[in-house]
Structure formats: structure tokens, C-alpha cells
Amino acid sequence: MKKIKELNLKGHLLTAISYLIPIVCGAGFLIAIGMAFGGTSQAQLIQGEFSIWDALATMGGAGLGLLPVVIATGISYSIAGKPGIAPGFIIGLTANAIGAGFIGGLLGGFLAGYLVLSTLKYVKVPKWAKGLMPTLIIPFLTSVIGGLMMVYVIGLPIAAFTSLLTNALDNLGSSSLLLFGGVIGLLSGVDYGGPINKTVFAFVLTMQAEGLNGPITALQLVNTATPIGFGLAYFIAKIFKKNIYTPVEVETLKSAVPMGVINIVEGVIPIVMNDIVRCLIATAVGGAVGGAVSMVLGADATVPFGGVLMIPTMSRPWAGVAALVVNILVTGLTLALIKKKVTQEDINKQSEIEETDINLDDIQIF
């Protein structure tokens, strides 16, 4: 277990995803705008036979089609640095060619990265050939070994699994969609952008690469709705003459809610830390309901980030709005009902903690 931890598999995956997201967002907006105005993503743009909207849709489609290559290159680069770029790129292309898709690209990235590290460690060359290591020997050896392994060993089973998964998700009935969306919404909400959320994100991103936009849309709508739901809880609680936030928490909400509108959920963490159990319950209930509504109604953003900016990219924008509204209402109402009333003693205690944190006596001037 210790050796597996030292490999830092998750860290390399998250690094690659951080490279991937801007490409997905840029390409997603391009294809969404192009298709919204009647364009189609084409295999080839023939001069004189396409409109600007066809061009935009094709640019976006080309970008999204290279996601397995991007994730493979990103992971390989994260593991092995600059020498990992070429084999990661080639093995990612191979995964695409054999139909192994995003999962193939993901595994291919790890394969490429560790092949490079092994080559650097175990392949010894004469002194005169050392200059050829970064430009010829490493790219060639790792690409040929990794590429052939992708083609003949791991590519076909992954392609079959990807096809099975995609078909299964495509054919889910309403009750299954309800359950699936609920699970995604619950898991993506409960750690406020933390490791669980990132793990679910990697999973739903895999499905988006296979053309299924619903799961990742459900996740991102939950991220968007949660901080707004916390803000709504303030007003609902006021209706019941109940004060559920301290003045410091109210100030936190003033920045957390706008951050939530553009899909940044971490702004509510200071509030959650003051009342973890009740905040988690409200987030989980709201997220599960919102995720289920999103999947059942078919919210399907082509851009997996941006909060409310995702809505115009959906084929059914009303479905995204409905999921958001339901999620916000349920989160806000649940939190307003279960959160304890803040007393003057709680406010004084928080003030004392703040004064302790910022003690002027600790400041030294040299």
C-alpha cells in the first residue's frame, strides 16, 4: 500500500485533468455555439462548402475528439516530465485509433510515464549515444512498447468495456437515471470540491468523452447549486424568525454565493466547518435530488464548467434550470430547518477565536 501511495496515481491524474479542463471548456463552447446556429461537426472542411458555424462546430468537435490524447500526454508528462510528452501523445493517439477512448488514454498515460521512468533507470547506452536519449531512444522505445501493448494487450478489452458502459448508460430507464443521478449528486456534493468530488469528476469526464454529457452536467450543477442553496437558507430561516448564521458566516456567504454561480463550491467550506454534520446532510439531500432531476430531465451541457454559463450550451436549457432550482430549494430549505439557531454566546465565542487568531502581541517588527 505504501508503494502504491508513493506512485501518486491520483496526483498525476488530477494534474492531467487540470490540463484537460481548459481544452474541454474551449472546445465545448465552440461546438455549442456552432451547433446552436445550425453548424455541424464535420470530418473535413472542404473549401466553399461550409459556413462559419460549421467551422466552429468542427473546431470544437476536433478538440473534444482528442481528449484521450490530452489525458494520456498530461499524465505521462506529470510522471516523467518532458520525456513523457512524446510517448504519452503517441500512445494516446493509439488508444483513440483502437477505440479504447478516454479510459484507454488514461491508462496509456500511466503506461507511457512509467515506461519512460523505467527506460531512464534501466537502459544504459554508450557515452556517445547519451545525446540521443531524449530525442530518439526514449520516444522510440517507450512508444513502440507502449503502443503495441495498447493495440494487442489492453486496448481491445478496454474498448469492449467502454462500449458496454456507454450502451448501459445510454439505455438506463427513468428509475435507473433517478438513482444514478442521485448517487452522482450526493457524492459530488459531500466534500465540497475535495477528493471524492474529483474522483467522481474523473469518472463522469470519462463518460463525457464517450458522448454522454448528462452525468458531468449533474455533477457541475450540484457544485453550482450548493453555495446558492446556503445563501437561500439564510432568507428561508429569516421567514421562520431563525438566525442560522453568525455575522462572520453572513460575510462569508457574500462571496461564497457569487463564487457558486460560476461553479466554485469551496467558498462555503468555512461555514461547513462550523457545523459539519448539518451542512453535510443539507448538501447531500439537495445534491441527490438535484442530480436525480438533472439526469431524469436530460440536462446535457457540452461545457463541463462555468456554473450558469453551462445552461446555454444544453440541448434542453430548461432541464438545467429546473435541476438547479430544485437543488437550491431543497438545500436551502433543509439547511434552514435543521441548522441550530445561532445564539449570542456562539457569536461571542467566534469573536474570541478570531481575536485569538489575530493577536497583535504576536506581531514582531524587525
C-alpha positions in Angstrom: 0.0 0.0 0.0 2.9 2.3 0.8 4.4 1.8 -2.6 1.1 2.5 -4.3 0.8 5.7 -2.4 4.3 6.7 -3.4 3.3 6.3 -7.1 0.9 9.2 -6.5 -1.5 7.9 -9.2 -4.3 10.2 -8.1 -2.0 13.3 -8.1 -0.9 12.5 -11.7 -4.5 12.1 -12.8 -5.6 15.3 -11.2 -2.7 17.2 -12.7 -3.7 15.9 -16.2 -7.3 16.8 -15.6 -6.2 20.3 -14.8 -4.6 20.5 -18.2 -7.6 18.9 -19.8 -10.4 21.2 -18.4 -9.4 24.4 -20.4 -9.4 22.3 -23.6 -12.8 20.8 -22.8 -14.3 24.2 -21.9 -12.9 25.9 -25.0 -13.8 23.1 -27.4 -17.2 22.7 -25.7 -18.2 26.3 -26.2 -17.0 26.2 -29.8 -19.2 23.2 -30.6 -22.1 24.5 -28.6 -22.1 27.9 -30.4 -21.6 26.3 -33.8 -24.4 23.8 -33.4 -26.7 26.4 -31.8 -26.6 28.3 -35.1 -27.1 25.3 -37.3 -23.5 24.2 -37.8 -22.3 20.6 -37.8 -19.1 19.0 -36.8 -17.5 17.6 -40.0 -14.7 15.2 -40.6 -13.2 17.6 -43.1 -13.8 21.2 -44.0 -13.9 21.4 -47.8 -13.4 25.0 -49.2 -16.6 26.7 -50.2 -18.8 24.0 -48.7 -19.1 25.1 -45.1 -20.4 28.1 -43.0 -18.7 29.8 -40.1 -21.0 27.8 -37.8 -19.8 24.5 -39.4 -16.2 25.7 -38.8 -16.9 26.4 -35.1 -18.6 23.1 -34.6 -15.8 21.2 -36.4 -13.2 23.0 -34.3 -14.9 22.1 -31.1 -15.6 18.5 -32.3 -11.9 18.1 -33.2 -10.8 19.4 -29.8 -13.2 17.1 -27.9 -12.2 14.1 -30.1 -8.6 14.4 -28.8 -9.4 14.1 -25.1 -7.8 10.6 -24.9 -4.6 12.1 -26.3 -4.6 15.1 -24.0 -5.2 13.0 -20.8 -2.5 10.5 -21.9 0.0 13.2 -22.6 -0.9 15.1 -19.4 -0.5 12.0 -17.1 2.7 10.9 -18.8 4.2 14.4 -18.5 3.2 14.6 -14.8 5.0 11.3 -14.2 8.1 11.6 -16.3 8.4 15.3 -17.2 9.4 16.4 -20.7 10.5 12.9 -21.9 7.0 11.7 -21.2 5.3 14.0 -23.7 6.1 12.2 -26.9 5.2 8.6 -25.8 2.1 9.9 -24.0 0.9 11.6 -27.2 1.6 8.6 -29.4 0.0 6.1 -27.0 -3.0 8.4 -26.5 -3.4 8.5 -30.3 -3.2 4.7 -30.4 -5.9 4.4 -27.8 -8.1 6.6 -29.9 -7.3 4.6 -33.0 -8.3 1.3 -31.4 -11.4 2.7 -29.9 -10.2 2.4 -26.3 -11.4 6.0 -25.8 -10.8 8.1 -22.7 -10.2 5.1 -20.4 -7.6 3.8 -22.8 -6.0 7.3 -23.0 -5.9 7.4 -19.2 -4.3 4.0 -18.8 -2.0 4.8 -21.7 -0.7 7.9 -20.0 0.3 5.9 -16.9 1.9 3.3 -19.1 3.8 5.9 -21.1 5.0 7.7 -18.0 6.3 4.6 -16.1 7.9 3.2 -19.3 9.9 6.4 -19.6 11.0 6.2 -16.0 12.0 2.6 -16.4 13.9 3.4 -19.6 15.8 6.2 -17.8 16.6 3.8 -15.0 17.5 0.6 -16.7 18.5 1.3 -20.3 22.2 2.1 -20.4 23.8 3.4 -23.5 27.4 4.3 -24.6 28.6 7.7 -23.8 28.4 8.8 -27.4 24.6 7.8 -27.5 23.5 9.7 -24.4 22.6 12.8 -26.5 20.2 10.6 -28.4 18.3 9.5 -25.3 15.7 12.4 -25.1 15.2 12.8 -28.8 15.3 9.3 -30.2 15.9 6.4 -27.8 13.3 7.2 -25.1 10.5 8.3 -27.5 11.1 5.4 -29.8 11.4 2.6 -27.2 8.6 3.7 -25.0 6.2 4.5 -27.9 6.8 1.2 -29.6 6.5 -0.9 -26.4 3.5 1.1 -25.0 1.8 1.5 -28.4 2.0 -2.3 -29.1 0.7 -3.1 -25.6 -2.2 -0.7 -26.2 -3.0 -2.4 -29.5 -2.5 -6.1 -28.6 -3.0 -6.3 -24.8 -5.1 -3.6 -23.1 -6.8 -1.7 -25.9 -9.3 -4.3 -27.0 -10.7 -5.2 -23.6 -10.9 -1.5 -22.7 -12.7 -0.8 -26.0 -15.2 -3.6 -25.2 -15.7 -2.3 -21.6 -16.1 1.3 -22.8 -18.7 0.2 -25.3 -20.5 -1.9 -22.7 -20.5 1.0 -20.2 -21.7 3.6 -22.8 -24.5 1.3 -24.0 -25.6 0.5 -20.5 -25.8 4.2 -19.5 -27.5 5.1 -22.8 -30.2 2.6 -22.1 -31.0 3.4 -18.5 -34.7 3.8 -17.7 -36.2 6.6 -15.7 -35.9 4.9 -12.4 -32.3 4.0 -13.0 -31.5 7.5 -14.2 -33.1 8.8 -11.0 -30.9 6.5 -8.8 -27.7 7.2 -10.9 -28.2 10.9 -10.9 -28.9 10.9 -7.1 -25.7 9.0 -6.4 -23.7 11.4 -8.6 -25.3 14.4 -6.9 -24.7 13.0 -3.4 -21.1 12.0 -3.9 -20.1 15.2 -5.8 -21.6 17.4 -3.1 -20.5 15.9 0.2 -16.8 17.1 0.2 -17.2 20.4 -1.5 -14.7 20.0 -4.3 -12.5 17.6 -2.4 -11.1 14.2 -3.3 -14.5 12.5 -3.6 -15.8 15.2 -5.9 -12.6 15.0 -8.0 -12.9 11.2 -8.2 -16.5 11.4 -9.4 -15.4 14.1 -11.8 -12.8 11.9 -13.4 -15.4 9.2 -13.8 -18.1 11.4 -15.4 -15.4 13.0 -17.6 -14.7 9.6 -19.0 -18.4 9.3 -19.9 -18.4 12.7 -21.5 -15.5 11.7 -23.7 -17.8 8.9 -24.9 -20.5 11.4 -25.8 -22.6 11.2 -22.6 -22.9 14.7 -21.2 -25.6 14.1 -18.6 -23.5 12.7 -15.7 -20.9 15.5 -15.7 -23.7 18.1 -16.1 -25.4 16.7 -13.0 -22.1 17.0 -11.0 -21.4 20.5 -12.1 -25.0 21.7 -11.4 -24.7 20.3 -7.9 -21.5 22.3 -7.4 -23.2 25.4 -8.6 -26.4 25.0 -6.6 -24.8 24.2 -3.2 -23.4 27.6 -2.3 -26.6 29.3 -3.6 -28.7 27.0 -1.5 -26.6 28.0 1.5 -27.5 31.6 0.7 -31.2 30.9 0.2 -31.2 29.1 3.6 -30.4 32.5 5.2 -33.6 34.0 3.8 -35.8 31.0 4.5 -34.6 30.9 8.1 -35.5 34.6 8.4 -39.1 33.8 7.5 -39.2 31.4 10.5 -37.5 34.2 12.6 -34.5 32.0 13.0 -30.9 33.2 12.8 -28.7 30.3 11.5 -25.5 32.2 10.6 -23.1 34.3 12.7 -22.2 37.7 11.3 -18.9 36.3 10.1 -20.7 33.5 8.2 -23.0 36.0 6.6 -20.0 37.9 5.3 -18.6 34.6 4.0 -21.8 34.0 2.2 -21.5 37.3 0.3 -18.5 35.9 -1.5 -19.5 32.2 -1.5 -22.8 32.6 -3.4 -21.3 34.6 -6.4 -18.5 32.0 -6.4 -21.1 29.3 -6.6 -22.8 30.9 -9.6 -19.6 30.3 -11.6 -19.2 26.8 -10.2 -16.8 27.3 -7.3 -18.2 25.5 -4.4 -15.2 25.8 -2.0 -16.4 29.2 -0.7 -18.9 27.6 1.7 -16.2 25.5 3.4 -15.7 28.0 6.3 -19.4 27.8 7.1 -19.5 24.0 6.8 -16.5 23.6 9.2 -18.6 25.4 11.9 -21.5 22.9 11.7 -20.2 19.9 9.7 -23.0 17.3 10.2 -26.0 19.5 9.5 -24.3 21.2 6.5 -23.3 17.8 5.0 -26.9 16.5 5.4 -28.4 19.5 3.7 -25.8 19.3 0.9 -26.2 15.6 0.4 -30.0 15.8 0.3 -30.0 18.8 -2.1 -27.3 17.3 -4.2 -29.0 13.9 -4.5 -32.3 15.5 -5.5 -30.7 17.9 -7.9 -28.6 15.2 -9.5 -31.6 13.0 -10.0 -33.7 15.7 -11.5 -30.8 16.7 -13.8 -30.4 13.1 -15.1 -34.1 12.4 -15.5 -34.8 15.6 -17.4 -31.8 15.2 -19.6 -29.7 18.2 -18.8 -26.6 17.8 -21.1 -24.1 20.6 -21.2 -21.3 20.3 -23.7 -19.2 22.5 -21.5 -18.4 20.9 -18.1 -17.6 24.0 -16.2 -18.8 27.6 -15.7 -21.8 27.2 -13.5 -24.8 29.0 -15.0 -22.7 29.6 -18.1 -23.2 25.9 -18.9 -27.0 26.4 -19.4 -27.0 27.9 -22.9 -24.8 25.0 -24.1 -27.6 22.4 -23.2 -29.9 21.0 -25.7 -32.6 21.4 -23.0 -31.7 24.5 -21.0 -34.9 24.4 -19.1 -33.8 21.0 -17.7 -30.6 22.5 -16.3 -32.6 25.4 -14.8 -35.1 23.1 -13.3 -32.4 20.9 -11.7 -30.6 24.0 -10.4 -33.8 25.5 -8.9 -34.8 22.2 -7.2 -31.3 21.6 -5.8 -31.1 25.2 -4.5 -34.6 25.0 -2.9 -34.0 21.6 -1.3 -30.6 22.5 0.1 -31.8 25.9 1.4 -34.9 24.5 3.0 -33.2 21.5 4.6 -30.4 23.7 6.0 -32.8 26.3 7.3 -34.8 23.6 9.1 -32.0 21.5 10.6 -29.4 24.1 11.4 -29.4 25.3 15.0 -30.3 28.8 15.9 -27.2 30.9 16.5 -27.1 32.4 20.0 -25.3 35.5 21.3 -23.0 33.0 23.1 -22.0 31.4 19.7 -21.3 34.9 18.2 -19.1 35.8 21.2 -17.2 32.5 21.1 -16.4 33.0 17.4 -15.3 36.6 18.1 -12.9 35.3 20.8 -11.5 32.7 18.4 -10.8 35.4 15.8 -9.2 37.7 18.4 -7.0 34.8 19.5 -6.1 34.1 15.9 -5.1 37.7 15.3 -3.1 38.6 18.4 -1.3 41.9 17.9 1.2 40.8 20.6 2.4 38.2 18.1 3.4 40.8 15.6 7.1 41.5 15.6 8.8 44.4 13.9 12.5 43.9 12.9 
